[in-house]
Amino acid sequence: MNMGMYEKILKEYIKNNKNEEEDLNIICNQFSDKSDIDLIDRKNFIGHFTASSFIVSKKTNKIIMLHHNFLKKYLQPGGHIELTDLNPLEAAKRELFEETGIEVKKLIYHKADLLDELIPFNISVHQIPENIIKEEKKHYHYDLQYLFFCEEELDVNINLSEVNNFEWVDWNVFKEMTIYRNIAKKIENTKNASPERFLCNIALGFDVKDISCIAVQHITKSSVPLIKTLDKIFNGNLTVFAKPNSIDENVWNYLESIGIDLKIASRNENNEINYYGINKKVILIDIGGYFSKVSQKNDLPILGIIEDTENGIQKYECNLEKIKYPLFSVARNILKENEDCLVGKDIAFGADYILHKENLLLQYMNVACIGYGKIGKGICLKLKEMGVKPEILEINNIRAVEAVRDGCKFLFNKDNLNFDIIFCATGSKSLNILDFRTIKDGTYIVSATSSDDEFELDYLELEYKKSKISKYIVEYRNEFNYFYLLNNGIPTNFMAGASLWNYILLVHATIINAIKNIILANGNIKIGEVQEINEKENDKIAYEWLRMFYN
């Protein structure tokens, strides 16, 4: 059975307002055996949908209320949905005009969901008393409530058959009215910055139709706005594959509760296509090159691939001539530098937190950092804030000069890694078995990326015995030397919460912009080279970010 319009509206509303789900369960019982026509039938005394509008004057900060004859109370304009109404939003507009004479063209509609204008900003379930004159039994209204603004108070011509008075009510009075307190808070919250609203704004202007999305993602709090926005963009045709080492159980449970299809990402090359379900037109979003092998296979319905990380894009670039599908990268986008710097700082913070638990202080240790890219630079910035002057090993001479300029010491080679702690931030095998053999006893090692990308592990566990020392420390020991791996090789920013504030949204916005480019190009993207978001698109994203979070 196809989902009806009202079931879809309720489902999407609950995704945006998960805390109200229990209160709205009374509505769900009818979806299995009632049509959309039944659900707006005023003779459906189980309960039926209605529609209403809240109109707020920006200039005077007042809201219009009408005094209803039957209910004998002040209410917002609204009423029953007619068969002739295309949808509940149009019904709300019609009722508004009929009751007040206000034309919608004089109003500014505030979309609660930028990607679906039919989603109301509030749904109210309330009981309607029996109306003997109209022969209507006591029943429930499921009122879909829409929000409009006007620049100043408008003239009102009330319909005296239903209402006998109107008033532009002062906001402070309105928000103290018992039945409207929660609604007033919601209206006030429309002024607050919203990560999902920012991302949805970037997503305007294209239609995915029957296209699905498969996305490899970290299941952390910072990923939730992107995942929810992708789910909206692709109309629920989204599957998220979680990177195994970055799963917050609470976030996983929340995403499952709003209907997100979650699986665990795998690098098993033998079953990639079937495992990831690449069987219809799809856009792939990658973190770490999970689809790099798939991208080389012919005749798959892949419209494009978007890679988020430097180590991931390197996996594609090493076989670029074999890739069969459009490839976008946001890994080297200038807007990602903000995230990478904060990731680096968070890695240093996470390492310091783990060491504190062992009664060790990082600021009194000899510290090295292999790699002075964007994440390595962030690590070193945090270390210097802590009073540590790290030594840098960097094969790129230009970045090495930058490291020296920034006050770091410079190492020419790895011949003598005589350090208490080594941060590895290359994403490309910074340490191999020969390096591990020469590390001094008791050295702590931190990886800024997945350990299988950062280290050559082929011989490590053959030569060394691995044992868990504490929750966040693993020891590798043989008869010649021993060292410790923090957080079992998982980047230490994840155990510290991987907090990136709203800077992560800049990267997520570039991913959405890349989706837009793939869709609008309609197959006209050159294959065999890495595509990037252009400067004009980056500037627009940056402007929207500033407007949302700093206006």
C-alpha positions as CSV (number, residue, x, y, z in Angstrom):
1,M,0.0,0.0,0.0
2,N,1.4,3.4,-1.1
3,M,1.9,6.0,1.7
4,G,-0.8,8.6,1.5
5,M,-0.1,12.4,1.7
6,Y,-1.2,12.7,5.4
7,E,0.8,9.7,6.5
8,K,3.9,11.1,4.7
9,I,3.4,14.5,6.3
10,L,3.1,13.0,9.8
11,K,6.2,10.8,9.2
12,E,8.3,13.7,8.1
13,Y,7.0,15.9,10.9
14,I,8.0,13.3,13.5
15,K,11.5,13.1,12.0
16,N,11.8,16.8,12.7
17,N,10.1,16.6,16.1
18,K,11.0,13.2,17.6
19,N,10.0,14.3,21.1
20,E,6.4,14.6,20.0
21,E,6.0,11.1,18.6
22,E,4.2,9.6,21.5
23,D,1.7,12.4,21.6
24,L,0.9,11.9,17.9
25,N,0.5,8.1,18.0
26,I,-3.3,8.6,18.2
27,I,-3.2,9.6,14.6
28,C,-1.3,6.7,13.3
29,N,-4.0,4.1,14.0
30,Q,-6.1,5.3,11.1
31,F,-3.4,5.1,8.4
32,S,-3.8,1.3,7.8
33,D,-7.5,1.4,6.8
34,K,-8.4,5.0,6.0
35,S,-7.8,6.9,2.7
36,D,-6.7,10.5,2.5
37,I,-10.3,11.3,1.8
38,D,-11.4,9.6,5.0
39,L,-8.8,11.4,7.0
40,I,-10.2,14.8,6.2
41,D,-13.9,13.8,6.4
42,R,-15.5,15.9,9.1
43,K,-17.9,13.0,9.7
44,N,-15.0,10.8,10.6
45,F,-15.6,11.1,14.4
46,I,-12.5,9.0,15.3
47,G,-10.6,12.1,14.3
48,H,-9.7,14.0,11.1
49,F,-7.1,16.4,9.9
50,T,-7.7,20.2,9.8
51,A,-5.4,23.1,8.8
52,S,-4.7,26.5,10.4
53,S,-2.3,29.4,10.2
54,F,-0.4,31.6,12.6
55,I,0.2,35.1,11.3
56,V,2.9,37.2,13.1
57,S,3.6,40.9,12.4
58,K,7.3,41.5,12.3
59,K,7.0,45.2,12.9
60,T,4.8,45.1,16.0
61,N,5.5,41.5,17.1
62,K,1.8,40.7,17.4
63,I,-0.2,37.7,16.3
64,I,-3.7,37.6,14.9
65,M,-6.3,35.7,16.9
66,L,-10.0,35.2,16.1
67,H,-12.8,34.7,18.6
68,H,-14.9,31.7,17.5
69,N,-18.7,31.6,18.0
70,F,-19.0,27.9,18.7
71,L,-15.9,27.3,20.8
72,K,-16.2,30.7,22.5
73,K,-12.4,31.2,22.6
74,Y,-9.6,33.0,20.7
75,L,-8.0,30.8,18.1
76,Q,-5.8,31.1,15.1
77,P,-7.5,31.2,11.6
78,G,-8.2,27.7,10.3
79,G,-10.8,25.0,9.7
80,H,-11.7,21.8,7.8
81,I,-9.9,20.6,4.7
82,E,-12.2,20.4,1.7
83,L,-12.0,17.9,-1.1
84,T,-11.3,20.8,-3.5
85,D,-8.1,21.7,-1.5
86,L,-5.0,20.4,-3.2
87,N,-3.3,19.9,0.1
88,P,-3.6,21.1,3.8
89,L,-1.3,24.1,3.2
90,E,-3.8,25.3,0.5
91,A,-6.6,24.6,2.9
92,A,-5.0,26.7,5.6
93,K,-4.5,29.6,3.0
94,R,-8.2,29.3,1.9
95,E,-9.5,29.3,5.5
96,L,-7.3,32.3,6.3
97,F,-8.8,34.3,3.5
98,E,-12.4,33.2,4.2
99,E,-12.1,34.1,7.9
100,T,-10.0,37.3,7.7
101,G,-9.9,38.5,4.1
102,I,-6.0,38.4,4.3
103,E,-4.5,37.4,0.9
104,V,-1.5,35.1,1.0
105,K,0.5,37.2,-1.4
106,K,0.8,39.7,1.4
107,L,2.5,37.1,3.7
108,I,5.8,35.4,4.0
109,Y,5.5,31.7,4.4
110,H,8.0,30.1,6.8
111,K,8.7,26.6,5.6
112,A,9.3,24.4,8.6
113,D,10.9,22.0,6.2
114,L,12.7,23.7,3.3
115,L,12.5,20.6,1.1
116,D,8.8,19.9,1.6
117,E,6.5,22.9,2.1
118,L,3.6,20.7,3.2
119,I,5.3,19.8,6.5
120,P,3.7,22.1,9.2
121,F,5.7,23.8,11.9
122,N,3.3,22.2,14.5
123,I,0.7,19.5,14.8
124,S,-1.9,19.8,17.5
125,V,-4.2,17.0,18.6
126,H,-7.2,18.3,20.5
127,Q,-10.7,17.2,21.3
128,I,-13.7,19.0,19.8
129,P,-16.9,19.0,21.9
130,E,-20.2,17.7,20.5
131,N,-22.1,20.0,18.2
132,I,-25.8,19.1,18.4
133,I,-26.8,21.7,15.7
134,K,-24.5,20.2,13.2
135,E,-25.1,16.6,14.4
136,E,-21.4,16.2,15.1
137,K,-20.2,13.9,17.9
138,K,-17.3,14.6,20.2
139,H,-14.2,13.9,18.2
140,Y,-10.5,14.8,17.6
141,H,-8.9,17.3,15.3
142,Y,-5.4,16.7,14.0
143,D,-4.6,20.3,13.2
144,L,-1.7,20.9,10.8
145,Q,-0.5,24.3,11.7
146,Y,1.5,26.6,9.3
147,L,3.4,29.7,10.1
148,F,3.4,33.0,8.2
149,F,4.9,36.4,8.8
150,C,3.8,39.9,7.5
151,E,5.9,43.1,7.6
152,E,3.2,45.0,9.5
153,E,-0.3,44.4,10.8
154,L,-2.8,43.9,8.0
155,D,-6.4,44.9,7.7
156,V,-8.8,42.2,8.7
157,N,-12.4,41.6,7.5
158,I,-13.8,38.9,9.7
159,N,-16.4,36.4,8.5
160,L,-19.2,36.9,11.1
161,S,-20.8,33.6,10.4
162,E,-18.0,31.8,12.3
163,V,-16.2,34.5,14.3
164,N,-17.4,37.6,16.1
165,N,-14.1,39.5,16.8
166,F,-10.4,39.6,16.1
167,E,-7.4,41.0,17.8
168,W,-3.7,41.5,17.0
169,V,-2.4,40.1,20.3
170,D,0.8,41.3,21.8
171,W,3.5,38.6,21.8
172,N,4.1,38.6,25.5
173,V,0.4,38.0,26.1
174,F,0.2,35.3,23.5
175,K,3.1,33.3,24.8
176,E,1.5,33.2,28.3
177,M,-1.7,31.7,27.0
178,T,-1.7,28.2,28.3
179,I,-2.7,26.4,25.1
180,Y,-0.1,28.4,23.1
181,R,3.0,28.3,25.2
182,N,4.7,25.4,23.3
183,I,3.6,26.9,20.0
184,A,5.1,30.3,21.0
185,K,8.4,28.6,21.8
186,K,8.4,27.0,18.4
187,I,7.8,30.3,16.7
188,E,10.5,32.0,18.7
189,N,12.9,29.1,17.7
190,T,12.4,29.9,14.0
191,K,14.9,32.7,14.7
192,N,17.6,30.3,15.9
193,A,20.3,28.9,13.8
194,S,19.6,25.4,12.5
195,P,22.2,23.0,11.0
196,E,19.5,21.1,9.1
197,R,17.9,24.3,7.8
198,F,21.3,25.4,6.6
199,L,22.0,22.2,4.7
200,C,18.4,22.1,3.3
201,N,18.9,25.6,1.9
202,I,22.0,24.3,0.0
203,A,19.9,21.5,-1.3
204,L,17.3,23.7,-3.0
205,G,17.0,23.8,-6.8
206,F,17.3,20.2,-7.9
207,D,15.2,17.0,-7.8
208,V,16.5,13.5,-7.4
209,K,13.3,11.8,-8.5
210,D,14.0,8.0,-8.5
211,I,17.7,8.2,-7.4
212,S,18.9,6.6,-4.2
213,C,22.0,7.4,-2.1
214,I,24.4,5.1,-0.3
215,A,26.6,7.0,2.2
216,V,29.5,5.8,4.3
217,Q,29.4,7.9,7.4
218,H,30.7,8.3,11.0
219,I,27.7,7.7,13.3
220,T,28.4,10.6,15.6
221,K,26.3,13.6,16.7
222,S,28.0,15.9,14.1
223,S,26.8,13.6,11.3
224,V,23.1,13.7,12.2
225,P,22.1,16.9,10.3
226,L,23.8,15.6,7.1
227,I,22.2,12.1,7.4
228,K,18.7,13.6,8.0
229,T,19.1,16.1,5.1
230,L,20.2,13.3,2.8
231,D,17.2,11.3,3.8
232,K,15.0,14.3,2.8
233,I,16.8,14.9,-0.4
234,F,16.5,11.3,-1.6
235,N,12.9,10.9,-0.3
236,G,13.9,8.1,2.1
237,N,15.9,6.2,-0.5
238,L,19.0,6.4,1.7
239,T,21.2,3.7,3.1
240,V,24.0,4.7,5.6
241,F,27.0,2.4,6.1
242,A,28.6,3.2,9.4
243,K,32.4,3.2,9.7
244,P,32.9,0.5,12.3
245,N,35.3,2.4,14.6
246,S,33.2,5.6,14.9
247,I,29.7,4.5,16.1
248,D,28.0,6.3,18.9
249,E,25.4,3.9,20.1
250,N,23.0,6.6,21.1
251,V,23.2,8.2,17.7
252,W,22.7,4.9,16.0
253,N,19.6,4.2,18.1
254,Y,18.2,7.7,17.3
255,L,18.8,7.4,13.6
256,E,17.1,4.0,13.6
257,S,14.1,5.4,15.4
258,I,13.5,7.9,12.7
259,G,13.7,5.2,10.0
260,I,17.2,5.6,8.7
261,D,18.5,2.3,7.1
262,L,21.8,1.6,8.9
263,K,24.4,-1.1,8.1
264,I,28.1,-1.6,8.9
265,A,30.6,-0.6,6.3
266,S,32.9,-3.4,5.0
267,R,36.0,-3.5,2.9
268,N,35.3,-7.0,1.7
269,E,36.0,-6.7,-2.1
270,N,34.3,-10.0,-2.9
271,N,30.8,-8.9,-2.2
272,E,30.9,-5.1,-2.5
273,I,28.3,-4.6,-5.1
274,N,25.7,-7.0,-3.5
275,Y,26.6,-5.9,0.0
276,Y,26.1,-2.2,-0.7
277,G,23.0,-2.8,-2.7
278,I,24.1,-1.0,-5.9
279,N,21.2,-2.1,-8.0
280,K,19.5,1.1,-9.1
281,K,20.4,4.7,-10.0
282,V,22.5,5.8,-7.1
283,I,24.9,8.4,-5.8
284,L,27.7,7.2,-3.5
285,I,29.1,9.2,-0.7
286,D,32.4,7.9,0.6
287,I,34.7,8.4,3.6
288,G,38.0,6.6,3.2
289,G,37.8,5.0,-0.3
290,Y,35.3,2.2,0.5
291,F,34.0,2.4,-3.1
292,S,37.4,2.8,-4.9
293,K,37.2,-0.8,-6.2
294,V,33.6,-0.6,-7.1
295,S,34.3,2.5,-9.1
296,Q,36.4,0.5,-11.5
297,K,33.6,-2.0,-12.4
298,N,31.6,-1.5,-15.6
299,D,27.9,-1.0,-16.2
300,L,26.8,-0.2,-12.7
301,P,23.9,2.4,-12.2
302,I,26.3,4.8,-10.4
303,L,25.6,8.5,-11.3
304,G,28.6,9.8,-9.3
305,I,30.9,9.2,-6.3
306,I,31.7,11.9,-3.7
307,E,34.8,11.3,-1.5
308,D,35.2,13.2,1.7
309,T,38.8,12.4,2.9
310,E,42.4,12.9,1.7
311,N,43.4,9.2,2.3
312,G,40.2,8.2,0.5
313,I,40.7,10.3,-2.6
314,Q,44.3,9.0,-2.8
315,K,42.8,5.5,-3.2
316,Y,40.8,6.6,-6.2
317,E,43.7,8.6,-7.7
318,C,46.1,5.7,-7.8
319,N,43.8,4.1,-10.4
320,L,42.2,7.2,-11.8
321,E,42.3,6.0,-15.4
322,K,40.3,2.9,-14.5
323,I,37.4,4.7,-12.8
324,K,34.1,4.4,-14.8
325,Y,32.0,7.1,-13.1
326,P,32.1,10.8,-12.3
327,L,34.2,11.4,-9.2
328,F,34.0,14.4,-6.9
329,S,36.2,15.2,-4.0
330,V,35.7,17.6,-1.1
331,A,38.9,16.5,0.6
332,R,40.9,19.4,-0.6
333,N,38.2,21.9,-0.6
334,I,39.2,25.2,1.1
335,L,36.1,25.0,3.3
336,K,37.3,21.7,4.7
337,E,40.4,23.3,6.1
338,N,38.3,24.5,9.0
339,E,37.2,21.0,9.8
340,D,40.6,19.5,9.4
341,C,42.2,22.0,11.7
342,L,39.6,21.3,14.4
343,V,39.9,17.5,13.9
344,G,43.7,17.9,14.5
345,K,43.1,19.9,17.6
346,D,40.6,17.4,18.9
347,I,43.0,14.5,18.2
348,A,45.6,16.2,20.4
349,F,43.0,16.9,23.1
350,G,41.8,13.3,23.0
351,A,45.4,12.0,23.4
352,D,46.0,14.3,26.3
353,Y,42.8,13.1,27.9
354,I,43.9,9.4,27.7
355,L,47.3,10.2,29.0
356,H,45.8,12.1,32.0
357,K,44.0,8.9,32.9
358,E,47.4,7.2,33.1
359,N,48.8,10.0,35.3
360,L,50.9,11.4,32.4
361,L,51.1,14.9,31.2
362,L,51.6,15.5,27.5
363,Q,53.1,19.0,28.0
364,Y,56.1,17.4,29.7
365,M,56.7,14.8,26.9
366,N,59.0,14.8,23.9
367,V,56.5,14.9,21.0
368,A,56.8,14.3,17.2
369,C,54.2,14.6,14.5
370,I,54.6,12.8,11.2
371,G,52.8,14.9,8.6
372,Y,52.1,18.7,8.5
373,G,49.0,18.6,6.3
374,K,45.8,20.2,7.4
375,I,45.1,17.7,10.3
376,G,48.8,17.6,11.3
377,K,48.8,21.4,11.5
378,G,45.8,21.3,13.7
379,I,47.5,18.8,16.0
380,C,50.5,21.0,16.3
381,L,48.5,24.2,16.9
382,K,46.8,22.4,19.9
383,L,50.2,21.1,21.2
384,K,51.6,24.6,21.0
385,E,48.6,26.0,22.9
386,M,49.6,23.4,25.6
387,G,53.2,24.7,25.7
388,V,54.6,21.8,23.6
389,K,57.0,22.4,20.7
390,P,56.6,19.4,18.5
391,E,59.2,18.1,16.1
392,I,57.8,17.5,12.5
393,L,58.6,14.9,9.9
394,E,57.2,16.0,6.6
395,I,58.2,14.8,3.1
396,N,56.7,17.8,1.4
397,N,59.3,20.5,1.6
398,I,56.9,23.4,1.2
399,R,54.8,22.2,4.2
400,A,58.0,21.5,6.1
401,V,59.0,25.2,5.6
402,E,55.5,26.2,6.9
403,A,56.0,24.0,10.0
404,V,59.3,25.7,10.8
405,R,57.7,29.1,10.2
406,D,55.0,28.1,12.7
407,G,57.6,27.3,15.4
408,C,58.0,23.6,15.0
409,K,61.3,21.7,15.0
410,F,62.1,19.8,11.8
411,L,63.2,16.2,11.4
412,F,64.8,15.1,8.1
413,N,64.1,11.4,8.5
414,K,62.8,8.6,10.8
415,D,66.1,7.1,11.6
416,N,65.9,8.1,15.3
417,L,62.3,8.2,16.6
418,N,63.4,8.9,20.2
419,F,60.1,10.3,21.4
420,D,57.6,9.8,24.2
421,I,54.6,10.2,21.9
422,I,54.3,10.3,18.1
423,F,51.2,11.6,16.2
424,C,50.8,10.1,12.8
425,A,48.8,12.3,10.4
426,T,49.6,11.4,6.8
427,G,46.8,8.9,6.0
428,S,49.4,7.1,4.0
429,K,51.5,4.5,5.9
430,S,53.5,6.8,8.0
431,L,55.0,3.9,10.0
432,N,56.0,0.5,8.7
433,I,57.5,-2.5,10.5
434,L,61.0,-1.2,10.2
435,D,59.9,2.0,12.0
436,F,58.1,0.0,14.7
437,R,61.3,-1.9,15.4
438,T,63.3,1.2,16.1
439,I,60.8,3.1,18.3
440,K,62.0,3.5,21.8
441,D,60.4,1.5,24.6
442,G,57.2,2.9,26.0
443,T,56.5,5.3,23.1
444,Y,52.8,6.2,22.7
445,I,51.5,6.3,19.1
446,V,48.4,8.2,17.9
447,S,46.7,7.8,14.6
448,A,44.9,10.6,12.9
449,T,43.1,8.3,10.4
450,S,42.2,4.7,10.3
451,S,45.1,2.5,11.5
452,D,45.0,0.4,8.3
453,D,45.6,3.6,6.3
454,E,48.1,5.2,8.6
455,F,50.3,2.1,9.4
456,E,51.6,-0.9,7.5
457,L,50.2,-3.6,9.7
458,D,51.1,-6.7,7.6
459,Y,54.0,-7.8,9.9
460,L,53.1,-6.0,13.1
461,E,50.9,-8.5,14.7
462,L,53.2,-11.4,13.5
463,E,56.2,-9.9,15.4
464,Y,54.5,-8.3,18.4
465,K,52.2,-9.6,21.0
466,K,49.1,-7.4,21.4
467,S,47.5,-6.9,24.9
468,K,45.0,-4.4,26.3
469,I,46.5,-2.2,29.0
470,S,43.4,-0.1,29.7
471,K,40.2,1.0,28.0
472,Y,42.1,3.3,25.6
473,I,45.6,1.8,25.5
474,V,46.9,-1.3,23.7
475,E,50.5,-2.5,24.1
476,Y,52.6,-4.1,21.3
477,R,55.6,-6.0,22.8
478,N,58.3,-8.4,21.7
479,E,61.7,-9.4,23.1
480,F,63.3,-6.3,21.5
481,N,61.0,-3.4,22.2
482,Y,57.5,-2.4,23.1
483,F,55.2,0.6,22.4
484,Y,51.6,1.7,23.0
485,L,48.8,2.5,20.6
486,L,46.3,5.0,21.9
487,N,42.6,4.2,21.3
488,N,43.5,1.0,19.5
489,G,44.6,3.0,16.5
490,I,41.2,4.7,16.1
491,P,41.7,8.5,15.9
492,T,41.5,9.9,19.5
493,N,39.1,12.7,18.5
494,F,36.3,10.0,18.4
495,M,36.7,9.1,22.0
496,A,36.7,12.8,22.9
497,G,33.3,13.2,21.1
498,A,34.7,14.4,17.7
499,S,33.2,17.8,18.3
500,L,33.5,20.1,15.3
501,W,30.7,22.6,16.1
502,N,29.1,24.0,13.0
503,Y,32.3,24.0,10.9
504,I,31.6,20.4,9.9
505,L,28.5,21.8,8.1
506,L,30.7,23.6,5.6
507,V,32.0,20.2,4.4
508,H,28.6,18.6,4.5
509,A,27.3,21.5,2.4
510,T,30.0,20.9,-0.2
511,I,28.9,17.3,-0.4
512,I,25.3,18.4,-1.0
513,N,26.5,20.8,-3.6
514,A,28.4,18.0,-5.3
515,I,25.2,16.0,-5.4
516,K,23.5,18.9,-7.0
517,N,26.2,19.2,-9.7
518,I,25.9,15.4,-10.5
519,I,22.1,15.7,-10.8
520,L,22.1,18.9,-12.9
521,A,24.9,17.7,-15.2
522,N,22.7,14.8,-16.3
523,G,25.6,12.6,-17.2
524,N,27.8,15.3,-18.8
525,I,30.7,15.1,-16.4
526,K,34.1,14.1,-17.6
527,I,35.3,10.8,-16.2
528,G,38.9,10.0,-15.4
529,E,39.6,13.1,-13.4
530,V,38.7,14.4,-9.9
531,Q,36.0,17.1,-9.9
532,E,35.8,19.8,-7.3
533,I,33.4,22.4,-6.1
534,N,34.3,25.8,-7.8
535,E,35.2,29.0,-6.0
536,K,31.8,30.6,-6.7
537,E,29.9,27.7,-5.1
538,N,32.3,27.7,-2.1
539,D,31.6,31.4,-1.7
540,K,27.9,30.9,-1.7
541,I,28.2,28.1,0.9
542,A,30.4,30.3,3.1
543,Y,27.9,33.2,2.8
544,E,24.9,31.1,3.8
545,W,26.9,29.7,6.7
546,L,27.7,33.2,8.0
547,R,24.1,34.3,7.4
548,M,22.7,31.4,9.4
549,F,25.1,31.3,12.3
550,Y,26.4,34.8,12.6
551,N,23.6,37.0,11.4
